[in-house]
Amino acid sequence: MANTFPPFDLKRLMSTVFQAAPGLKVCILIDLDDPAEMRDYAFLSDPDCAIQKLGHDRFYRGFQDGVMQELGWEGGEMFAYHITGGSNLDLPDEAVDAEGNLISLEKDVYQVYDIVLCISTYSATAPLTAWAKKYGFRGATLHGLNEVILSSGLAVDYTEISVEAEKMRAALTKAEEFQIDFEAGGRSMTLRILCGGQEAQKSHGLCPPEEPDVANLPAGEVYFVPTGAEGQFPMKYEGGTIGIMHVTSGRIHKAELLSGDQAVVDAHNAKLASDPVTGELGELGFGTQLLPVSGRDIQDEKIRGTIHVATGRSDHLGGSLTPDRFAEKLNATHDDILFAPFKTPEIGIPQVRMLRAGQVTVILENFATCEHLNRALSS
């Protein structure tokens, strides 16, 4: 999936994503195992802090070395909070500034800054979106940042990406359901994801001043919050074990071992039994961009032809599953399950079909867009 990208340009990215006006106050958040390493930027010498170091070198330094002045922005400070350990878990309130002082994210960041950038290990889109709606700031989450993402997914013109995402959104919106065929370990299965004719949403990288919001960068997907789901689908666990997820009434109720370690599946079943909402399907997403594989789901799920479903928290997408509904606080994650030939070569998706207005339309075959989407994208 070859493409040519311009060099990463922080000013261009900020100007496009936020339609930047002078006088805005910006800051950068990072996560650290030991937030005390924020003092005097001690984390820069820690080899385990590659993401955070890129945040410092390409964003913090970029702002300080002239971008903030060119934009007419203020601030540019960097703060560190304790790593949450899971995708979209609520952030701790306590953080540390570059002088080693303890600060409150709610009082000293969310109520003070106009633009909050979060460059972290785990996604913070859900909790920051909730705070943005409360206090009126805008922001972007860029978890898992690496050099490939900087040189491709963050180097694009998001005005153009927004147009492409809208074309695909219009081609999929108001679908009643999607039928996804899977093949894994010699078994075939189908997952039906019900959408109830809802308007499709898009993650397109633009966060204009009209409404407090948090963009997920790189962007480029069309997504739905399922109203229900039925069937089966394979899932590849970290470590390579593959299980079959049995889905009824919009939720994974049981995992079955297909290959690998039975103990991994047993642990998942125990979690589903003790905290059933962890199995709720909270998102169905389709990538819209032509991008190189980065090794990070934040970019790779935006690649055209890929598909992802997510379990757990969905309030940041317009869903109803909020952290208070989980039995355990640390279970209140939003976990994307990405299907792509480079990520899950053991799992095939021969076909994805859309049911809309009484018609069944094939939209993907073997991770490639079909006539319906190709026609929409070329318009």
C-alpha positions as CSV (number, residue, x, y, z in Angstrom):
1,M,0.0,0.0,0.0
2,A,2.5,2.5,-1.3
3,N,2.0,6.2,-0.7
4,T,4.2,9.3,-0.6
5,F,4.0,11.6,2.4
6,P,5.4,15.1,3.1
7,P,7.7,15.5,6.1
8,F,6.1,15.8,9.5
9,D,5.2,19.4,10.2
10,L,3.9,20.2,13.7
11,K,2.6,23.6,12.7
12,R,0.7,22.2,9.8
13,L,-0.8,19.4,11.9
14,M,-1.9,21.8,14.7
15,S,-3.2,24.4,12.2
16,T,-5.3,21.8,10.3
17,V,-6.6,19.6,13.2
18,F,-7.6,22.6,15.4
19,Q,-8.1,25.3,12.8
20,A,-5.7,27.1,15.0
21,A,-6.4,30.7,16.1
22,P,-3.9,32.9,18.0
23,G,-4.1,33.0,21.8
24,L,-4.8,29.3,22.5
25,K,-2.9,27.7,25.4
26,V,-1.5,24.3,24.8
27,C,0.1,21.5,26.9
28,I,1.3,18.0,26.5
29,L,0.5,15.0,28.8
30,I,2.6,11.8,28.9
31,D,2.4,8.7,31.0
32,L,5.2,7.2,33.0
33,D,5.7,4.3,35.3
34,D,7.3,6.8,37.7
35,P,5.9,10.3,37.1
36,A,8.8,11.6,39.3
37,E,10.9,11.1,36.2
38,M,9.2,14.1,34.7
39,R,11.4,16.3,36.9
40,D,14.1,17.9,34.7
41,Y,12.9,15.5,31.9
42,A,14.8,12.6,33.5
43,F,12.6,10.1,31.5
44,L,14.6,11.1,28.4
45,S,17.4,8.8,29.5
46,D,15.0,5.8,30.2
47,P,15.1,3.4,27.2
48,D,11.6,2.2,28.0
49,C,10.2,5.7,27.3
50,A,10.5,5.8,23.5
51,I,6.9,7.1,23.0
52,Q,7.3,9.8,25.6
53,K,10.7,10.8,24.3
54,L,9.2,11.3,20.8
55,G,6.5,13.5,22.5
56,H,9.3,15.6,24.0
57,D,11.5,15.8,20.9
58,R,8.9,16.3,18.2
59,F,6.1,18.1,20.0
60,Y,7.4,19.8,23.2
61,R,10.7,20.9,21.5
62,G,8.8,21.7,18.3
63,F,6.5,24.1,20.2
64,Q,9.5,25.7,22.1
65,D,11.6,26.0,19.0
66,G,9.2,28.3,17.1
67,V,6.0,26.6,16.3
68,M,4.2,28.1,19.3
69,Q,5.3,31.6,18.3
70,E,4.3,31.0,14.7
71,L,0.9,29.9,15.8
72,G,0.5,32.7,18.3
73,W,-0.1,30.1,21.0
74,E,0.9,30.1,24.7
75,G,2.1,27.5,27.2
76,G,3.6,24.4,25.8
77,E,4.3,22.8,29.2
78,M,4.6,19.0,29.6
79,F,3.1,17.0,32.5
80,A,3.3,13.3,33.4
81,Y,0.7,11.1,35.1
82,H,1.1,7.5,36.3
83,I,0.5,5.0,33.5
84,T,-3.0,3.6,33.7
85,G,-2.2,0.0,32.5
86,G,-5.2,-0.2,30.1
87,S,-6.8,1.3,27.1
88,N,-9.1,4.3,27.9
89,L,-9.1,3.8,31.7
90,D,-9.8,6.9,33.7
91,L,-6.7,9.0,34.3
92,P,-5.4,9.7,37.8
93,D,-5.8,13.3,38.9
94,E,-2.2,13.6,40.2
95,A,0.5,14.6,37.8
96,V,4.0,16.0,37.9
97,D,5.5,19.0,36.1
98,A,9.0,19.6,34.8
99,E,10.1,21.1,38.2
100,G,8.9,18.0,40.0
101,N,5.8,19.7,41.5
102,L,2.6,17.7,42.0
103,I,-0.3,19.2,40.1
104,S,-4.0,18.3,39.6
105,L,-5.0,17.4,36.1
106,E,-8.5,18.6,36.7
107,K,-7.6,22.0,38.3
108,D,-4.3,22.8,36.6
109,V,-4.8,21.3,33.1
110,Y,-8.4,20.7,32.2
111,Q,-9.6,24.0,33.5
112,V,-6.6,26.0,32.2
113,Y,-5.6,24.9,28.8
114,D,-7.4,25.2,25.5
115,I,-5.6,22.4,23.7
116,V,-4.4,19.2,25.5
117,L,-2.2,16.7,23.6
118,C,-1.8,13.3,25.2
119,I,1.2,11.2,24.0
120,S,1.0,8.1,26.0
121,T,1.4,4.3,26.1
122,Y,-2.3,3.6,26.4
123,S,-5.2,5.5,24.8
124,A,-6.7,8.2,26.9
125,T,-9.4,9.2,24.3
126,A,-12.4,8.2,26.5
127,P,-11.5,9.9,29.7
128,L,-10.2,13.1,28.0
129,T,-13.3,13.3,25.9
130,A,-15.4,13.3,29.1
131,W,-13.3,16.0,30.6
132,A,-13.3,18.1,27.4
133,K,-17.1,18.1,27.4
134,K,-17.1,19.2,31.0
135,Y,-14.5,22.0,30.8
136,G,-14.6,23.0,27.2
137,F,-11.1,22.3,26.0
138,R,-10.1,20.5,22.8
139,G,-7.4,17.9,22.3
140,A,-5.8,15.0,20.6
141,T,-4.6,11.6,21.8
142,L,-1.6,10.1,20.1
143,H,-0.8,6.9,22.0
144,G,1.8,4.5,20.8
145,L,3.6,7.2,18.8
146,N,6.6,6.0,16.7
147,E,8.6,7.2,13.8
148,V,6.5,5.4,11.2
149,I,3.4,7.2,12.5
150,L,5.2,10.6,12.5
151,S,6.3,10.2,8.9
152,S,3.0,9.0,7.6
153,G,-0.2,9.1,9.7
154,L,0.7,12.4,11.2
155,A,2.2,13.9,8.0
156,V,-1.0,13.8,6.0
157,D,-3.3,16.7,5.2
158,Y,-6.3,16.0,7.5
159,T,-8.6,18.3,5.4
160,E,-8.2,15.7,2.6
161,I,-8.5,12.7,5.1
162,S,-11.8,14.2,6.3
163,V,-13.2,14.3,2.8
164,E,-12.2,10.7,2.2
165,A,-13.7,9.6,5.5
166,E,-17.0,11.4,4.7
167,K,-17.2,9.6,1.4
168,M,-17.0,6.2,3.1
169,R,-19.3,7.3,6.0
170,A,-22.0,8.3,3.5
171,A,-21.6,4.9,1.8
172,L,-22.2,3.0,5.0
173,T,-24.5,5.2,7.1
174,K,-27.9,4.1,8.2
175,A,-26.9,0.4,7.8
176,E,-29.2,-2.0,9.6
177,E,-26.5,-4.6,10.1
178,F,-23.2,-5.9,9.0
179,Q,-22.4,-9.5,8.4
180,I,-18.8,-10.5,8.8
181,D,-17.6,-13.9,7.7
182,F,-14.5,-15.3,9.4
183,E,-12.2,-18.3,8.7
184,A,-9.7,-19.5,11.3
185,G,-8.2,-22.9,12.1
186,G,-10.3,-24.6,9.4
187,R,-13.6,-23.3,10.9
188,S,-16.0,-20.8,9.3
189,M,-18.2,-18.5,11.3
190,T,-20.2,-15.3,11.0
191,L,-20.8,-12.3,13.3
192,R,-23.8,-10.1,12.7
193,I,-23.4,-6.6,14.1
194,L,-26.7,-4.7,14.4
195,C,-26.6,-1.0,13.9
196,G,-30.4,-0.1,13.8
197,G,-30.1,2.3,10.9
198,Q,-28.0,4.7,12.9
199,E,-25.9,7.5,11.4
200,A,-22.4,6.3,10.9
201,Q,-19.7,8.4,12.7
202,K,-16.2,9.2,11.5
203,S,-12.8,9.8,13.1
204,H,-11.4,12.2,10.6
205,G,-8.8,14.2,12.5
206,L,-10.5,17.6,12.6
207,C,-11.4,19.1,15.9
208,P,-12.8,22.6,15.1
209,P,-13.5,25.2,17.7
210,E,-17.3,25.0,17.6
211,E,-17.4,22.0,20.0
212,P,-15.2,20.7,22.8
213,D,-13.8,17.3,21.6
214,V,-10.7,15.1,21.5
215,A,-9.4,13.8,18.2
216,N,-7.7,10.4,17.9
217,L,-4.6,10.7,15.8
218,P,-3.8,9.2,13.4
219,A,-7.4,9.4,12.3
220,G,-9.3,7.9,9.4
221,E,-12.1,5.5,10.2
222,V,-15.9,5.1,10.0
223,Y,-17.5,3.6,13.0
224,F,-20.7,2.5,14.6
225,V,-21.8,1.8,18.2
226,P,-23.6,-1.6,17.8
227,T,-27.2,-1.9,19.0
228,G,-26.7,-5.7,19.2
229,A,-24.7,-8.5,17.9
230,E,-25.1,-12.3,17.3
231,G,-22.8,-15.1,16.1
232,Q,-19.2,-16.0,16.5
233,F,-15.8,-14.5,15.7
234,P,-12.2,-15.5,16.3
235,M,-9.9,-13.4,18.5
236,K,-6.2,-13.5,18.7
237,Y,-5.0,-12.9,22.3
238,E,-1.7,-11.3,23.1
239,G,0.8,-14.2,23.0
240,G,-0.8,-15.9,20.0
241,T,-3.6,-18.0,21.5
242,I,-6.8,-17.9,19.3
243,G,-10.2,-18.3,20.8
244,I,-13.7,-18.3,19.3
245,M,-16.0,-15.7,20.9
246,H,-19.6,-16.7,21.2
247,V,-21.8,-13.6,21.0
248,T,-25.5,-13.2,21.9
249,S,-27.5,-10.1,22.7
250,G,-24.6,-7.8,21.8
251,R,-22.1,-9.4,24.2
252,I,-19.4,-12.1,24.3
253,H,-20.8,-14.7,26.7
254,K,-18.2,-17.4,26.3
255,A,-14.7,-17.9,24.8
256,E,-13.7,-21.3,23.3
257,L,-10.1,-22.4,22.6
258,L,-9.2,-22.8,18.9
259,S,-5.5,-23.0,19.3
260,G,-2.8,-22.1,21.8
261,D,-3.1,-22.0,25.6
262,Q,-6.3,-23.1,27.3
263,A,-5.4,-21.1,30.4
264,V,-5.6,-17.9,28.5
265,V,-9.2,-18.7,27.4
266,D,-10.1,-19.8,30.9
267,A,-8.9,-16.5,32.3
268,H,-11.0,-14.7,29.8
269,N,-14.1,-16.7,30.7
270,A,-13.5,-16.0,34.4
271,K,-13.4,-12.3,33.6
272,L,-16.6,-12.5,31.5
273,A,-18.3,-14.4,34.4
274,S,-17.3,-11.9,37.1
275,D,-17.8,-8.7,35.0
276,P,-20.1,-9.5,32.1
277,V,-20.0,-6.0,30.5
278,T,-16.4,-6.5,29.6
279,G,-17.7,-8.6,26.7
280,E,-20.0,-6.0,25.4
281,L,-19.3,-5.0,21.7
282,G,-19.0,-1.3,21.8
283,E,-17.7,-0.4,18.3
284,L,-17.4,-1.6,14.8
285,G,-14.9,0.3,12.7
286,F,-13.6,0.4,9.1
287,G,-10.3,2.0,8.1
288,T,-10.3,4.7,5.4
289,Q,-6.7,5.7,4.8
290,L,-3.9,4.4,2.6
291,L,-1.1,4.1,5.2
292,P,2.0,1.9,5.8
293,V,1.8,-0.6,8.7
294,S,3.2,1.0,11.8
295,G,3.0,-1.9,14.3
296,R,0.6,0.2,16.4
297,D,-3.1,-0.3,16.3
298,I,-3.7,3.4,16.6
299,Q,-2.5,3.8,13.0
300,D,-3.0,0.3,11.6
301,E,-6.8,0.2,12.3
302,K,-7.1,3.3,10.1
303,I,-5.7,1.4,7.1
304,R,-8.3,1.0,4.3
305,G,-9.5,-2.6,4.1
306,T,-9.0,-3.4,7.8
307,I,-11.9,-3.9,10.2
308,H,-12.0,-3.7,14.0
309,V,-14.5,-4.4,16.7
310,A,-14.1,-3.3,20.3
311,T,-15.2,-4.5,23.6
312,G,-16.0,-2.5,26.7
313,R,-16.4,1.2,27.4
314,S,-18.3,3.1,24.6
315,D,-19.4,6.4,26.2
316,H,-16.8,8.4,24.3
317,L,-18.3,7.1,21.0
318,G,-21.9,8.0,21.9
319,G,-22.6,4.6,23.6
320,S,-24.1,3.9,27.0
321,L,-21.4,1.8,28.6
322,T,-19.8,4.0,31.2
323,P,-17.0,3.1,33.7
324,D,-19.5,2.9,36.6
325,R,-21.2,-0.1,35.1
326,F,-18.1,-2.3,35.4
327,A,-17.7,-4.5,38.5
328,E,-14.0,-3.6,38.7
329,K,-12.6,-0.2,37.9
330,L,-9.6,-1.6,36.1
331,N,-11.9,-3.5,33.7
332,A,-13.4,-0.3,32.4
333,T,-11.3,-0.4,29.2
334,H,-12.2,0.1,25.5
335,D,-10.2,-2.6,23.7
336,D,-10.0,-2.7,19.9
337,I,-9.7,-6.0,18.2
338,L,-8.0,-5.4,14.9
339,F,-8.4,-7.8,11.9
340,A,-5.8,-7.3,9.2
341,P,-3.5,-9.6,7.2
342,F,-0.4,-8.2,8.8
343,K,-1.9,-8.4,12.4
344,T,-3.9,-11.5,12.3
345,P,-2.6,-13.7,9.4
346,E,-4.3,-16.7,11.0
347,I,-7.7,-15.2,10.6
348,G,-9.3,-14.6,7.2
349,I,-12.3,-12.4,6.4
350,P,-13.6,-13.7,3.1
351,Q,-16.5,-11.2,3.0
352,V,-18.2,-8.3,4.8
353,R,-21.8,-7.5,3.8
354,M,-24.0,-4.5,4.6
355,L,-27.8,-4.7,5.0
356,R,-29.3,-1.4,4.3
357,A,-32.8,-0.4,3.1
358,G,-33.6,-4.0,2.4
359,Q,-30.6,-4.6,0.2
360,V,-27.5,-6.7,0.9
361,T,-24.2,-5.1,-0.4
362,V,-20.8,-6.6,-0.3
363,I,-18.3,-4.0,1.0
364,L,-15.1,-5.9,1.7
365,E,-13.6,-9.1,0.4
366,N,-10.3,-10.5,1.8
367,F,-9.4,-7.1,3.4
368,A,-10.0,-5.2,0.1
369,T,-12.8,-2.7,-0.6
370,C,-15.4,-3.8,-3.2
371,E,-17.3,-2.0,-5.9
372,H,-19.7,-0.1,-3.5
373,L,-17.0,1.5,-1.5
374,N,-14.6,2.0,-4.5
375,R,-17.3,3.9,-6.3
376,A,-18.0,6.1,-3.3
377,L,-14.3,6.8,-2.8
378,S,-13.7,7.7,-6.4
379,S,-16.6,10.2,-6.6
